Amino acid sequence: MTRIRSIVRGIGSYLPTRVLTNQDLEKIVDTSHEWILQRTGIEERHIVAEGETTSMLGIKAAQAALADAGLQAQDIDLIVCATSTPDFTFPSTATQIQSGLGITHGAAFDLQAVCAGFVFAVSTADKFLASGSHKRALVIGAETFSRLLDWNDRTTCVLFGDGAGAIVLEAAQGEGTAADRGVLTSHLRSDGRYRDKLYVDGGPGSTKTTGVLKMEGKDVFRFAVGMVTDVVRDAFAATGTTADDLDWFVPHQANRRIITASADKLGIAAEKVVITVNKHGNTSAASIPLALDVARKDGRIKDGDLVMIEAIGGGFTWGSALIRW
Ligand code: UT7
């Protein structure tokens, strides 16, 4: 049965210019390049400049995605920005991006699912487009996690980085089969019992402060490898596809060991796995669109390729989306 699909029309990203290497971190906390590389796969990450905000990164990523799509800002009627590091408590970062792009029509809102934010945003925008209510969406993941870190805590400050990525999704008629282009399926999960495993210890409704990031790394690691595979299997089952059908697996980039363990468990060949955590660190909601942009621009992701994205973040929240490019 024919149905509306959300097709990827364009992609773009932006990284702040300042690069912070593991060697730089050795001067800030008691750590070593060897420990960080061996435990996480991270070599360096980008960090925003003084005064540079999440919406500024998001605007640059969105402009790059629009240029890639050959579209004007005015062609967009929906902006969904996934972020846990908004410029302000309100108004939303999405409205700041909307204004920065010069758009005054349509709707713009933020979505907060921490590191799973981009997958949640793709799923949400897809449902808007599939309903017929909107035609072209900018789906953005933008973060300045450097502002949430305790720079004296070596167990967390070495892991994260800043950046933004964006895709343009456009409504188009599909056949309703897995051969269609666009978002074929998405599967979202949450379980708030795990709040204390990964959280920020402040907020406007509790401490009236921003707070800093806290994490039980080992527990998050175990959960990440254990649970994310479920939503990926759900995506395969919903579309009648298997790991062999995938062209690319583009997971959230938190830790190389989590990525390879998940791929192994799912039977996804190592050469199909896109890894950018070495250069970006964990950029939370921005990590997947940043990785997608790298793999699209270097020629790996081609039109028609089947791409699985998946992520897990604080909450916990986790999800997958299967996209035919
Ligand atoms: O985006 C979703 C959220 N985040 C994640 O997915 C992260 C999930 N977790 C992880 O990636 C890993 O658990 C970490 C990379 C955070 C930690 O790796 P680990 O292999 O689980 O190490 P660990 O926490 O068990 O720490 C091992 C040792 C400890 O020392 P002792 O107690 O064995 O003496 C830590 O104190 O490494 C020590 N350590 C460090 N040493 C040097 C912890 N952080 C550092 C550091 N440099 N930065």
Residues whose N, C-alpha, C, O or C-beta is under 5 A from the ligand:
A	BS01	UT7	D30 T31 S32 W35 R39 T40 C115 R154 T155 V158 G217 K218 V220 F221 A254 N255 I312 G313
